[in-house]
Amino acid sequence: MNFRSKKIILMLISIALIASLFSGCIRLKEEYIEKQEDDENSVIDLPQSEYPMEVEDDFDNKVTINSKPWKIISLAPSHTEILYKLGLGSKIVGVDSYSDYPEDAKNKEKVGDALSLNVERIIELSPDLVIQYGEGDEDVNKTIREAGIALLSYEPESIDQVIELIKQLGEITDTKKNAKMETIIMESKRDYILDTLKDAEKVKVFYEVWNEPLMTCGPGTFLNELITLAGGENIAKDAQEGYPIFDLEQLLEKNPDVYLSAADSEDKTVESIKNREGYEAINAVINDRVYLLEPNIISRPGPRIVDGLEIIAKALHPDLIK
């Protein structure tokens, strides 16, 4: 790589990092910036994707991608965010009802959600590729595939899995350079947070997914991973399922030091949580450590998952993560 190319890629990395800093990102330490410089050759010299290619999704479906996708439908907000990060916004011809970020996603045609997909409209839009979250409905999947449309199903439950998904979609859509740049920044931010918190004392945490009935996040979920990486101890880490039901007795027995939830409705406030019957005995309430978090960042396993990690880390260790 010549000096000019090297200078350009370093400038691009700097711009990307500065932009993320102004949007609330923490400053990356020098050793993690060096990691980016070490990877710069792979960013510049990545070869073009070759078609046809066979892809295996998260549910062991083997799908042949015959050519570079030019028309794409995303059926999950997190997948939509990934596609935009890869520079594919202009190729998105349809999204699910909840895709609202970035702002341009609101202008895309809505084709329903997991419970009520407009399959006929999806086929009319004649996409080259449809990407859905989870396994999907068997009959819907069959209809889409019989229409000659490539359908891929993904359900990442960790930062590493999100990063791998970004890389795979970069390969599929021939946007590997953008994928590489994005994942370098995500990995660097994650690694800096982990390094900052490596000696921090663990804080007992409860995350409220739903209130009636009271539901939390258990092992194997990306929320559990975010809590753990952010220097917390999820009091539901030993649950038998990913999203277990908790009763008040269990909550009082485990007695979390921090109580987290998403600000996903107008009637949910910090005060409304504190004022629930029996909650006055919880350490998190006594010590005023009940926090409502931005739902679209916390609840989406997409490119902003490391921002979610930072948000939780700030709530748990405000003295360490500024």
N, C-alpha and C positions, 0 to 999 in steps of 0.2 A: 504494500500500500504506500502511495507517495505521500509527501508531506502535506500537500493540499487536502487530500482525502482525510488524513489523520486530523488535521486542524478542523475540518468541517464536522467530523463526527464528535470530536471533543466539544465543539461549540454547541451542537445539538443536544448532547448530554447535559451540558451546563444550562441551556435554556429550559430543558425539561425539568431539571432539578429546581431551578429558580421558580418556575411556574408552580411546582408542587409546594415549595416553601411558602409562597404567597397565599396558597389556598389552605394553609393550616398545617402543612407537613413540618416535621421536625428536621433540624439540620443533620445531615449525614456526616459521620466521622470520616476522617481522612482515609482510614484503611478500607472503608467501603467504597469510596470514590476510586481508590486504586483498583478495586475489583472491577469497576466499570471500565477503566482504562485497559485492564488485562483482557477484557472481553471485546474490545473495540474491533479487532480484526474479524471476529465472527459476525459482528453487526454489519460490517461493510461487505464482506466477501461471501455472504450466504448465497448459494446457488438458487436458481429458480426452481419452483416445484415442478415435478414431472407428472404428467397425466397419460393414461388413466392411473389412479392410485386406489389401493384398497385400504379402507379405514375401519378400525374396530372401535365402537363407542363403549360407554360405561356398562352397557347391558349385553355385551358380547355380540352385538349385531355387526356383521361384516358388510360394509357398504362400499360399492365401487363409485368413485368420483371420476367421471369420464373426462371432464375438462374443467377449466377454471370457472368457479361459480360467478355469474354476473347478476343474478337475481336471488336474493336470500330472504327468508322469513324467519324471524326469531319468535319463539313462543314462551320466552321468559325474560324478565327485566335484566337479570344478571347476564344472560347471553347477549342481549341487546347492547349492554354497556361494553362487553368485550368486542363486539363487532365494530362499534364506534372507535374504540381504542386502536383497533387494527386499521383504521382509516377506511372502513367499508360503509359508512353512512349512506352514501349515494346508491349503494347496491341493495339496501334494505327496502323491500317492497311491501312488507307487512310485519306487524308486531302484535304481541298480546296486549290485552286491555290495560295492563299495569306498567308497561314500559313507558317511563316518563323522564328518563335521564340518558344522555344529555337532553337539553331543551328541544333539539331537533326531533327527538324520538316521538314527541307529542304530536308531530305533524304527520307521522307515518300512519298508513291505514291500519285500523285495528281489526283483527280477525278472531277476537274472542279470547277466552282463557282456558285453563285446563279442564274446567267443568262444562264449558259451552263453546267449543270451537266451531267456527264456520268453515267446515271442511270444503264445502262447495266453492266458497270464495278463495280459499287457499289454492285450490286447483285452478280456478279461473286466472289467478295471478301468475300462473305457470312459473314458479320459482325453480331454480336449479338445485336449491338446497333449503331444507327446513331443519331447524335446530330446536329441540324441545328439552325441557327440564324434567327429569324423571323418565320412567319407562313409557308413560303415555297409555292411552287406551288402545287395546289390541285391534279393535275394528277400525278405529280412526287411522292407526298406523298402516293397516293393510290397504285402506282406501288410498292413502297418500302414495304408498309405494306402487300400487297398481297403476297409478297415474303417471308412473315413470319419474317420480320426484325422489331425489336422495333425501332420506330422513335419518338424522342422527340424534341420539338421546344421551344426555349427560347429567350427572348429579354430583358435582364436586362437594366434598364435605371437609375440606381442609385448604389451607393456603397453598400447599404444594400441589394439590389436585387442581386448584384454580390456575396456578401457573402452568401446569402441564396442559390444561385445556386451552389456554391462550396459545401455547406453542403449537398444539395440534391444529387449532383453527387457523393459525398463521400458515401452517404447511398446506392445509386444505385449500385456502383461499389465495395462496401465493403472496402472503404479506408477512413473510418470516422476519424481515428486518424490523418492522413495527412491533411484532411479537417479542422479538429479542430485546428491543429497547424497553418495552413496557415491563417485561419480567425482570430485567436487571434492576430497574428502579424499585419494583415491588420487593425483590429479594433484599436489596440494600436497606430499605426502610425497615423491613421486618428484622433483619439481622442487627441493625442499630438498636431497635427497641429491646431485643433479647439481650444484647450486650449490656445495655443500661440497667436492665432489671435482673441481671444474673445473680446478684447477691441480695436482692430484696426479699423481705419476709413475706411469706404467702398470706393472702387475705381471704377469709371465707366469704364466698359470694353465692347469692341466689339470683338467678335470672328468670324473670316472669315472662313467659311466652304468652300466656292467656290467664285471665283472672277467674272466670266462672265456667268450668271448674279451674282451679289453680294448676297451671301446667308450667313445666320448666324444661330446660334442655339437659339431656343426659349424655352418656358416652357415645362417641361416634358421630357427633354433630359438630358442625363448624363453629357454633356458638360456644360449645364446651372447649374446643381448641383455642378460640380467641381468649376466653377467660384464663385458661391455663398459661398460654404464652404471655399474657398480660400480667402475670405474677399473682394470679388468683387461684383459689382452691374451690372448685365448683362443689357445693354441698350435695349435688345430685350426681356426682361422678360415678357412683356405684349403682346407679339405677339399672333396672333390667331392660330398659328400652330407651330409645333416643329422645322421646318427648313424654316423660312420665307425669302422672297426676300427683300433686303434692297436697296433703291436707294441713290444716293449721297446726295440728299436733307435731307433725314431722318438721314443719318450718320452725316452730319454737324449740324443738329438741336440737336441731342442727344450728340454730341461732346465727345467721350470717352477719358478718360485719359490714357488708355492702349489699344493697338491694338494687338490682338493675332491671330496667324494662324499657321497651320501646315506646316513644310518644306516638302511638298509633291511633289515638282517638282524642277528640276534644274533651271528653269527660274524664280522661285519665290524667291526673296531675300528681305531683309529689305529695301534696297535702291529702289528696283522696286516698292514696296508698297508706300514708301514715295513720289516717283516721279509721282504718278498717278495724273491726273488732278483734282484739287480741294482739294486734301488731305493736301495741305500746311496749311490749316486753322484748321486742327484737332489738339486738344491739345496733343494727343499721338505722333503725328509727330513733333510738335513744341518742345516738351520736350524729344524727342528721346526715346520714350517708345513703340516702335514697336518690337515685339518679334516673332521669328519663333520657334516652338516647335517640339519635336520629334513625328512624326505622329503615329508611331506604339505604342507609350505609350498613347498619348492623345486620339486617336480615337478608342481604343479597350476597351470595358467594361469587362475586365478580371482581373486576379490577380494583374496586374500592375496599376490598376486604382488609387490606393493610391499614386503611384509614380507620376502619372499624376497630382493628387491633389497637391503634393509637388512642382512639376515643376511650376504650375500656381501660387501657393502661393509665390514662390520665385520671380516670375516676378512681382506680384502685391505688395508684401511687402518684398523687399530684405533686409530691415533693421531688420526684425523680423525672417525671415526664412533664415538661412545661408546655 
